[in-house]
Amino acid sequence: MDPILFGIIFLVISMLLLSFVIRGAIDSSKLTKQMETLNSEFQMLRKEISENKHIVDKRV
């Protein structure tokens, strides 16, 4: 087997493995869960503000 082909296959497999490890670390992170919670709170706040227009003064 050609050493260049072996090197390319090894490089592709190692990159895939590295991406799976990084993805798993990000998904299991506490910071990611906190950011999801914060985003949902922002969405609820935006919805509440849009429903109650008298709260926001556009001149400010």
Residue frames as qw, qx, qy, qz and C-alpha x, y, z in Angstrom:
[[0.000, 0.889, 0.457, 0.000, 0.00, 0.00, 0.00],
 [0.379, 0.604, -0.020, 0.701, 1.24, 3.44, -0.88],
 [0.399, -0.289, -0.505, 0.709, 2.50, 5.42, 2.17],
 [0.096, -0.067, -0.058, -0.991, 0.83, 8.62, 0.94],
 [0.551, -0.330, -0.537, -0.547, -2.57, 6.90, 0.74],
 [0.607, -0.353, -0.647, 0.299, -2.04, 5.43, 4.21],
 [0.244, -0.121, -0.290, 0.917, -1.18, 8.90, 5.54],
 [0.296, -0.193, -0.256, -0.900, -4.28, 10.45, 4.00],
 [0.634, -0.380, -0.623, -0.255, -6.55, 7.74, 5.42],
 [0.533, -0.293, -0.555, 0.567, -4.94, 8.13, 8.86],
 [0.066, 0.011, -0.094, 0.993, -5.38, 11.93, 8.68],
 [0.453, -0.300, -0.409, -0.733, -9.07, 11.66, 7.77],
 [0.670, -0.391, -0.631, 0.012, -9.79, 9.17, 10.54],
 [0.437, -0.218, -0.443, 0.751, -7.93, 11.24, 13.13],
 [0.108, -0.126, -0.061, -0.984, -9.79, 14.42, 12.10],
 [0.577, -0.374, -0.518, -0.508, -13.15, 12.63, 12.39],
 [0.648, -0.349, -0.599, 0.315, -12.23, 11.27, 15.81],
 [0.269, -0.080, -0.266, 0.922, -11.08, 14.70, 16.98],
 [0.294, -0.251, -0.234, -0.892, -14.31, 16.32, 15.79],
 [0.655, -0.417, -0.589, -0.225, -16.41, 13.73, 17.66],
 [0.555, -0.281, -0.512, 0.592, -14.44, 14.33, 20.86],
 [0.076, 0.017, -0.090, 0.993, -14.79, 18.11, 20.59],
 [0.446, -0.329, -0.428, -0.714, -18.49, 17.87, 19.76],
 [0.662, -0.407, -0.627, 0.053, -19.08, 15.63, 22.78],
 [0.415, -0.202, -0.402, 0.791, -17.21, 18.00, 25.08],
 [0.124, -0.127, -0.093, -0.980, -19.25, 20.97, 23.88],
 [0.557, -0.358, -0.539, -0.521, -22.56, 19.14, 24.15],
 [0.676, -0.419, -0.573, 0.197, -21.87, 17.98, 27.72],
 [0.304, 0.181, -0.283, 0.892, -20.63, 21.38, 28.88],
 [0.131, -0.628, -0.619, 0.453, -22.50, 23.23, 31.64],
 [0.032, -0.412, 0.105, 0.905, -21.89, 26.49, 29.81],
 [0.138, -0.106, -0.725, -0.667, -23.84, 25.24, 26.80],
 [0.239, -0.547, -0.802, 0.012, -26.83, 24.37, 28.97],
 [0.166, -0.603, -0.327, 0.708, -26.66, 27.78, 30.65],
 [0.019, 0.226, -0.380, -0.897, -26.57, 29.49, 27.26],
 [0.184, -0.331, -0.821, -0.427, -29.64, 27.54, 26.13],
 [0.236, -0.642, -0.649, 0.332, -31.48, 28.64, 29.28],
 [0.133, -0.503, -0.029, 0.854, -30.42, 32.25, 28.75],
 [0.061, 0.000, -0.609, -0.791, -31.56, 32.18, 25.12],
 [0.216, -0.509, -0.810, -0.196, -34.97, 30.84, 26.07],
 [0.220, -0.658, -0.446, 0.565, -35.33, 33.58, 28.72],
 [0.067, -0.322, 0.253, 0.910, -34.42, 36.22, 26.13],
 [0.128, -0.231, -0.757, -0.597, -37.04, 34.83, 23.76],
 [0.239, -0.637, -0.722, 0.120, -39.72, 34.94, 26.46],
 [0.202, -0.584, -0.186, 0.764, -38.71, 38.50, 27.35],
 [0.007, -0.119, 0.477, 0.871, -38.87, 39.63, 23.72],
 [0.187, -0.429, -0.809, -0.355, -42.29, 38.06, 23.36],
 [0.261, -0.674, -0.570, 0.391, -43.52, 39.78, 26.52],
 [0.146, -0.457, 0.059, 0.875, -42.15, 43.14, 25.37],
 [0.060, -0.066, -0.634, -0.768, -43.75, 42.80, 21.94],
 [0.232, -0.559, -0.785, -0.131, -47.12, 41.99, 23.54],
 [0.288, -0.820, -0.357, 0.342, -46.91, 44.98, 25.93],
 [0.491, 0.552, 0.148, 0.658, -45.94, 47.87, 23.67],
 [0.219, -0.916, -0.080, -0.328, -46.67, 50.48, 26.33],
 [0.781, -0.532, 0.036, 0.325, -43.66, 49.31, 28.38],
 [0.628, -0.033, 0.276, 0.727, -41.14, 50.39, 25.78],
 [0.146, 0.902, 0.101, -0.393, -40.73, 54.07, 24.90],
 [0.789, 0.416, 0.229, 0.389, -39.24, 54.33, 21.39],
 [0.149, 0.950, -0.098, 0.255, -37.84, 57.80, 22.04],
 [0.616, -0.712, 0.328, 0.078, -35.27, 56.49, 24.52]]
